[in-house]
Structures are given as C-alpha cells and as structure tokens.
C-alpha cells in the first residue's frame, strides 16, 4: 500500500551505539552530519551508553 505525502529534505545524522571521541564527532560534523543519536541505560548503564562527559564532548563538536 502506498502512503500519501511527500518526502521532505531532512538534515543527515548518525545513530551510534558506541562512545564517540571529540575527533570522531568533529569528522562527522565536518562531513555534514547535523545530529547524533546516542543511547542511555534504562535501569543500568553499559560501557557504550552516553555519559554526561560524552554529551558535553558531542555538543562541543558543534552538534547543538
């Protein structure tokens, strides 16, 4: 079944289930990616979940 509507331009982003360093984040920003989706633990944090420090790093890479 076809859906009615149209495709709109949207900014490119990434979905990462790994800790991103400042240099990797900057490479994505420089390549034109405008947002990053990261994950947080629901009941327990895993080593690959977003931390407050990483969030500050990502925001410092110009993802705002």
N, C-alpha and C positions, 0 to 999 in steps of 0.2 A: 504494500500500500504506500503510495506516495504521500508525503506530507506537504501541505500548502505552506508557502512562505518563501523567504529568500535568505541567502547566505550573506551575512554581513562581515566586513573586514574586522578582524579582532587582533589585538597585539599577540605576538608569539610569547610563549612562556615555557617553562620546564617543570616537570614533576620529578622530584628527586627523593629517593629513599636511601640517601647516603649523606654524610656530613660534607658540606661544601666549604672549601677554603676561600679566603678572600681572593686569591689569584684566579681560581676556577670561576668564581662568581663574576669577577670582572671580565673574564673571557666571554662568558655568556652575555653580559651586558653589552660589551663591545661588538658582539655578533648580532645584536639587535633584539635579544630577548628582553622582555619588559617585566616579567614577573616569575616568581619561583614558588611552587607549591611544595611544602615540606610537611613532615608528619610529627605528631606528638603522641606520647603514650596515653592510653586511656586510664589504666589502673597502675601501670608500671612503665618507667622509661626504659627504652632499649638503647643500645650504644649508637644506633643510627637515627634516633629521634632528634628533633630540633631542640636545641637548648637556648637559653636567653643569650648566651655569648654568641652563638652562631647567628641568631636573629639580628643582633647588632652588627655582625660582620656582613650579613647579606644586605642590610639596609645601608651600610657604609659603601657597598659596591654600587650604589645608585638605584637599587630596587626600592622604590618608595611607594 
